[in-house]
Every structure is written in structure tokens, then in C-alpha cells.
């Protein structure tokens, strides 16, 4: 199975900050990499698919980059509603696997 | 647009089975797949498997393949996930999601709100 490793596991930031979350795959997944936002008690939301494509309705403050094994999610101009847990997920081969999550908290 | 509505909370005893439903609306049910994902308390997201709504073909991870079955009823646009021989570590929130696979893109774009399954004696 492909292992997905996110860093950091948790991150404290202030409103208005720009943050970057990293995701590394244990083998090349080309650009089969998606990012989701998850808040407690709600359904996960797709933010970015295919490493860098912004999902419909997602604000452009979210951006994704990378290919092969190394990927990043950057969030600009943090707002209170952005504080959540973020997961990367590979869809290159089954079993699909998620990173362990990065919890973004307000400083 | 589209929406996925999941069935209500379940409480089961160890060894029992659970069958969760996921009713789709607002889109053509048969041209997308359905994926199931779960989240145990304090844990991350775990992919449980995929089903082609069109053909009924499925893919499951090895760790679940002996205990899980995904099915669908195209007439009611409802997908189902059955998990058997429940254990305490199956306690989790279970999500269904619309599975989009187009060319080199494969992602889950619409999610249900989740069904809590508690396994306890």
C-alpha cells in the first residue's frame, strides 16, 4: 500500500497568515493527489484534486502543487472558518490512502 | 449539484452486522461511483472501498474484503455498505462519497454527513 505522510501533524497560525502543509507519498503517484478539509461533525470537503486543480466553489486562497512524491497545500489569508483538519489522499492505486491529517488551529 | 443522504446512527453488538444506506439525489446516479470512508474516534480517514454504480463492480482493501459488501439499487438511487462480524474497533463515523473518475483524475466530490456506528456489548 502507498503510505501518505503529512507534515506537520498540527499547526498554529493567526488570522491573516499564510500556511503550507506538506504531503509525501511512499512512491510516485504522479498527480493523483487530492486535498480535503474536515471539520468535526461535518462531511469532508474536497478542496483540490489532481494535485493542483481547484474544486468548483472553493476559494482561490487554497492552492496545491506537486507531482511524483511531494505535494503541498497552501492557504492564504487565513480566516476563522479555515481552521480545520486537512487531509491529502492518493487515488493512484487502490487501496486509496489518506495522510494522517494536519490540524490547523488558531494561535 | 447533488446530495447524499445517509441512514441514522446504529448501535450494534460485537459479531453483528450493520448495513448503512446512502441515497443520492440531484445528479445522474449511474455515471459516478460511490466510495465509503470511515473515521474512528480520534483517528484519521480510512478508505473502505469503491463501487461502480453502473456495473456494480467493487474494490475493497485486503483488511476488509472478507467482511464488507457494497451494493446499490439503481431504481431508488441508493447505495449500501454492509459490514459483518463487527468488532469494537469498527466503531466509527461512516461516510459515503460520490466518486469521480475521469481520465487522469479520481476524487470524491460530494460527501454524506456520516453515520455513526457504535459497536459495544
Interface residues (C-beta under 8 A of the other chain):
Chain A: X1 X30 X31 X32 X34 X36 X38 X42 X43 X44 X45 X46 X49 X50 X53 X55 X87 X89 X91 X94 X95 X96 X97 X98 X99 X100 X101
Chain B: X35 X37 X44 X45 X46 X47 X50 X59 X61 X62 X95 X97 X104 X105 X106 X107 X108 X109 X111 X112 X113 X114
